[in-house]
């Protein structure tokens, strides 16, 4: 028997991955010895991860809306 929250957990994991990667890139950008070319690459990668993260958050929101367990808790 599968857990009714499995789809929500999966969607959450998909959303967390790009967010953590982006945080790591942002930390690298703050380092003083990052060259101009590397900085441009990090900014580009961070923008792509931001887009992936937003898409994953939308997926998480949809999974939460479809979850019978969470739908039952909505009014409580």
C-alpha positions as CSV (number, residue, x, y, z in Angstrom):
1,X,0.0,0.0,0.0
2,X,1.4,3.4,-0.9
3,X,1.3,6.4,1.3
4,X,-1.1,9.1,0.1
5,X,1.6,11.7,0.7
6,X,4.2,10.0,-1.5
7,X,3.4,12.3,-4.4
8,X,3.8,15.4,-2.2
9,X,7.2,14.1,-0.8
10,X,8.4,13.4,-4.3
11,X,7.4,16.9,-5.5
12,X,9.0,18.4,-2.4
13,X,12.3,16.6,-3.1
14,X,12.2,17.9,-6.7
15,X,11.8,21.4,-5.4
16,X,14.5,21.2,-2.7
17,X,17.2,20.1,-5.2
18,X,17.3,23.1,-7.4
19,X,17.0,25.4,-4.4
20,X,20.0,23.9,-2.6
21,X,22.1,24.0,-5.8
22,X,21.2,27.6,-6.3
23,X,22.1,28.5,-2.7
24,X,25.5,26.8,-3.3
25,X,26.0,28.9,-6.4
26,X,25.1,32.1,-4.6
27,X,27.6,31.3,-1.9
28,X,30.3,30.8,-4.6
29,X,29.4,34.2,-6.1
30,X,30.1,35.9,-2.8
31,X,33.7,34.6,-2.8
32,X,36.2,37.4,-3.6
33,X,38.4,35.4,-5.9
34,X,35.7,34.5,-8.5
35,X,36.8,35.6,-11.9
36,X,34.6,37.6,-14.4
37,X,34.0,34.6,-16.7
38,X,33.2,32.2,-13.8
39,X,30.9,34.9,-12.2
40,X,29.0,35.1,-15.5
41,X,28.7,31.4,-15.7
42,X,27.4,31.1,-12.1
43,X,24.9,33.9,-12.6
44,X,23.6,32.0,-15.7
45,X,23.4,28.7,-13.9
46,X,21.6,30.4,-10.9
47,X,19.0,31.9,-13.2
48,X,18.4,28.4,-14.7
49,X,18.1,26.8,-11.3
50,X,15.7,29.6,-10.2
51,X,13.4,28.7,-13.2
52,X,13.6,25.0,-12.4
53,X,12.9,25.7,-8.7
54,X,9.8,27.8,-9.6
55,X,8.5,25.0,-11.9
56,X,9.1,22.5,-9.1
57,X,7.3,24.6,-6.6
58,X,4.3,24.7,-8.9
59,X,4.4,20.9,-9.1
60,X,4.6,20.8,-5.3
61,X,1.6,23.1,-5.0
62,X,-0.4,20.9,-7.4
63,X,0.6,17.7,-5.5
64,X,-0.5,19.3,-2.3
65,X,-3.9,20.4,-3.8
66,X,-4.5,16.8,-5.1
67,X,-3.5,15.1,-1.8
68,X,-6.6,13.7,-0.1
69,X,-4.8,13.8,3.2
70,X,-3.9,17.5,2.9
71,X,-7.3,18.4,1.4
72,X,-8.9,17.0,4.6
73,X,-6.7,19.1,6.8
74,X,-7.4,22.3,4.8
75,X,-10.4,23.3,6.8
76,X,-9.1,22.2,10.2
